[in-house]
Amino acid sequence: VDQTSNIAAGEWYVVGDDPDPGDGVPLDAFDTAFDSPSELMIGTIVIDEAGWPKGRYGIAVRAQDSSGNWGDITVVTLRVKW
């Protein structure tokens, strides 16, 4: 991502189910508009027992700039306990 270009989109996915860039679950701009080079993004992960068995999951997040470039992936760990 070009740090002088505005962020245009963001997405997340579960590590191991890596989709092509642009095919992840979309994220929203926290302030409702992708309009700056740095954005806080939010998303919802719906967790149910059938689709998310107990365990740890890597959640990957990436952003796209207004020129169409995808940035590096950041991974956080989500722990599901039932």
Sine and cosine of phi, psi and omega as CSV:
sin_phi,cos_phi,sin_psi,cos_psi,sin_omega,cos_omega
0.00,0.00,0.74,-0.68,0.06,-1.00
-0.97,0.25,0.87,-0.50,-0.10,-1.00
-0.95,0.32,-0.05,1.00,0.09,-1.00
-0.98,-0.21,-0.18,0.98,0.05,-1.00
-1.00,0.00,0.48,-0.88,0.07,-1.00
-0.95,0.32,0.53,-0.85,0.15,-0.99
-0.94,0.33,0.69,-0.73,-0.03,-1.00
-0.92,-0.40,-0.37,0.93,-0.05,-1.00
-0.28,-0.96,0.30,-0.95,0.10,-1.00
-0.53,-0.85,0.38,-0.93,0.00,-1.00
-0.43,-0.90,0.30,-0.95,0.08,-1.00
-0.72,-0.69,0.33,-0.95,0.10,-1.00
-0.32,-0.95,0.30,-0.96,0.04,-1.00
-0.99,0.13,0.79,-0.61,0.03,-1.00
-0.85,0.53,0.72,-0.70,-0.06,-1.00
0.97,-0.25,-0.39,0.92,0.08,-1.00
-0.92,-0.40,0.66,0.75,-0.16,-0.99
-0.90,0.44,0.91,-0.40,0.09,-1.00
-1.00,0.07,0.15,-0.99,0.13,-0.99
-0.92,0.40,0.46,-0.89,0.06,-1.00
-0.80,0.60,0.75,-0.66,-0.04,-1.00
0.99,-0.12,-0.19,0.98,-0.02,-1.00
-0.96,-0.27,0.15,0.99,0.06,-1.00
-0.99,0.16,-0.09,-1.00,0.04,-1.00
-0.99,0.17,0.84,-0.54,-0.07,-1.00
-0.89,0.46,0.55,-0.83,0.14,-0.99
-0.95,-0.30,0.40,-0.92,0.04,-1.00
-0.96,-0.28,0.46,-0.89,0.14,-0.99
-0.95,0.30,0.74,-0.67,-0.04,-1.00
-0.84,0.54,-0.62,0.79,0.00,-1.00
-1.00,-0.02,0.23,0.97,0.04,-1.00
0.97,0.24,0.00,1.00,0.00,-1.00
-0.64,-0.77,0.79,-0.61,0.15,-0.99
-0.99,0.12,0.99,-0.17,-0.11,-0.99
-0.54,-0.84,0.40,0.92,0.06,-1.00
-0.45,-0.89,0.25,-0.97,-0.01,-1.00
-0.94,0.35,-0.23,0.97,0.02,-1.00
-0.74,-0.67,0.80,-0.60,-0.06,-1.00
-0.71,-0.70,0.63,-0.78,0.21,-0.98
-1.00,0.00,0.81,-0.59,-0.04,-1.00
-0.89,-0.45,0.50,-0.87,0.01,-1.00
-0.76,-0.65,0.43,-0.90,0.04,-1.00
-0.39,-0.92,0.21,-0.98,0.01,-1.00
-0.86,-0.51,0.73,-0.69,0.10,-0.99
-0.92,-0.39,0.90,-0.43,0.03,-1.00
-1.00,0.06,0.87,-0.50,-0.07,-1.00
-0.93,-0.37,0.82,-0.58,0.11,-0.99
-0.76,-0.65,0.34,-0.94,-0.09,-1.00
-0.90,0.44,-0.53,0.85,-0.04,-1.00
-0.95,0.31,-0.67,0.75,-0.08,-1.00
-1.00,-0.02,-0.30,0.96,-0.05,-1.00
-0.75,-0.66,0.97,0.22,0.06,-1.00
-0.86,0.51,0.37,-0.93,0.03,-1.00
-0.78,0.62,0.68,-0.73,0.04,-1.00
0.49,-0.87,-0.15,-0.99,0.00,-1.00
-0.95,-0.30,0.63,-0.77,-0.01,-1.00
-0.76,-0.65,0.67,-0.75,0.14,-0.99
-1.00,0.05,0.81,-0.59,0.04,-1.00
-0.94,-0.33,0.90,-0.44,-0.02,-1.00
-1.00,-0.10,0.65,-0.76,0.00,-1.00
-0.78,-0.63,0.65,-0.76,0.09,-1.00
-0.55,-0.84,0.34,-0.94,-0.03,-1.00
-0.80,-0.61,0.42,-0.91,0.05,-1.00
-0.88,-0.47,0.66,-0.75,0.04,-1.00
-1.00,-0.02,0.10,-0.99,-0.08,-1.00
-0.93,0.37,-0.19,0.98,0.08,-1.00
-1.00,-0.02,-0.04,1.00,0.02,-1.00
1.00,-0.07,0.06,1.00,0.00,-1.00
-0.99,0.12,0.71,-0.71,0.09,-1.00
-1.00,-0.05,0.66,-0.75,0.00,-1.00
-1.00,0.05,-0.05,-1.00,0.04,-1.00
-0.91,0.42,0.39,-0.92,0.02,-1.00
-1.00,0.01,0.70,-0.71,0.15,-0.99
-0.93,-0.37,0.71,-0.70,-0.03,-1.00
-0.89,-0.45,0.74,-0.67,0.12,-0.99
-0.88,-0.47,0.37,-0.93,0.00,-1.00
-0.98,-0.22,0.74,-0.67,0.07,-1.00
-0.92,-0.39,0.79,-0.61,0.02,-1.00
-0.95,-0.32,0.84,-0.54,0.02,-1.00
-0.97,-0.24,0.82,-0.57,0.03,-1.00
-0.81,-0.59,0.79,-0.62,0.06,-1.00
-0.93,-0.37,0.00,0.00,0.00,0.00
